[in-house]
Amino acid sequence: MPYVTVPKDLTKVKSKVLFNLTKRQLICFSLGLLIGIPLYFATKEPLGNSSAAMLMILTMLPAFLFALYEKNGQHLEVIIRNMIRVLVLRPKKRPYKTNNFYAVIERQNQLDKEVYRIVHPKKAVPRRKESSTGRYLKGKADR
């Protein structure tokens, strides 16, 4: 009786299109061949056979890497884009900033007082009464 292994994680299974290759691999390999083979024939006479073959391999290598390399479910172009963002585009120092809730309340209180002064120019801003010790006395509204 034949035995077939079934992978436990089915998210890593990719559908094969042709020659047991995925669509992505077929496209990248085709681009590599379209660039590399004409380059080989164009440089075979001036550079020699081995130098032209080496140049062809070096020009086809990025296409093959884009087709095959994958780390943590991310393809090579995603990894390169993330590296460029981190190393070039984003600032090196990223200070941790918090939004202090009490500072927000204090700013809102200052704005409320300013609006009250503008709306009621003759009246003073209502304030709490202080005792001789510097502590606020509780009024009816504060109890």
N, C-alpha and C positions, 0 to 999 in steps of 0.2 A: 504494500500500500504506500503511495507517495506521501511524503511529509513536506508540508509547506509552513514556513515560519511567518507569523503575523506580528508586525511590530506593535509594541505596547502604545507608543505615542503616534497616533495617526496624523498629527499635524505636520510631521516631518516627511510624510509620504508625498511625493510630487508626481504629477501625471507626466508620462513619457509620450512624446509625439512621434519621433522617428529615430531609428537606430539606437533606441534606449536612451535618448537625450531629451531634455526638456526644451520647451520653446525658447527659453532664454539662452540656453547653451547653443542651440542651433543658430540663432541670430548672431551671437557673439563670435562663434567659430566661423560663420560665413563672412562676417566683416573682417576678421583676421586673415582669412584666405584671400579675400578681395584686395586687401592691402599688401600682404606679404608676397604672394606669387608674382604679381607684375613687378614689384620692387626687385625681386630676385633676378628676373630675366632682364630687367633694365640695368642692373649693376653687375651682372655676371662677366661681361666682357671687360669693363674698365677696372674692376677691383679683383677679379679672380673668383674662382668657384667657392673656395672656403670662406673668404671675406663676405661675399654676397650671401652665402647661406647664413653666416653669423648675423649679418644685418637683418635678414629676413626673420630670423628667430627673435631678435630683439624688438622688432616692430610688431610682431604678432603676439608677443608675450602679454602686453596689457589686455588685449581682447580675450585671451585665454584666462587671465586672472579674473576679469569681470564676469566671465562665464562660470567659473568653478569655485572661487573663494567665497566662503560664507562663514560668519562667526556669530554665534548667538542669534541666529535667524536673520541676520542683517547682511546684505550683499556688500561688495567692496565699495561701490559708489556711496552708499549710506555711511559707511565707516569713514571714508575720506571726507565727505561733507561734514560729519560731526567733528572730525579732527581740525578741519579748517575753521569751523565755528569757534572751537575752544581755543586754538592756538593763535588765530589771526583776528577774527572779527570781534570777539567779546573782549572786554577789558580784563587785564590780568588780576587786578585786585577787585574783588566783589564784596564790599562791606555788607555785613549783616545789619539790616535796618528793621526796626520794629515800629509799629504804629502804636504809640503809647496812648491808651484809652483815656487816662487822666489828663494828658495834655490836650486831647481833643475836647474833653469836657471844659477845661479851662479856657480854651480858645472860644468855644461856643458861649461861655459865660461872659467873656469880654465883649464879644459881638452883641450879645443881648443888652449889656449895659450901654454900649455905644448907640444902639438903635433906640433904647429907652431915652437917652439924653437928646437924641435928634427929634424924637416924636414929642417929648415933654420937655421943652427947653427951660421952663420956669421951675419945674419941680426938680428936686435933687434925687439922685438914685437912692432907692431904699437900701439902708444898711442895717446891720445888727448893732445893737448897743453893746459897748464894752464896759466891763467893770473896772475897778481900779487895779485889779491884778493883771489886766490885759486879756482876760478870758471873755468870751462872748456870753452875754446873758441870754437865756432862752426866753423867747417871746411866746405868744400864744401859737403862732404858726410853727415854731420849732419843736413844740412838745409832742 
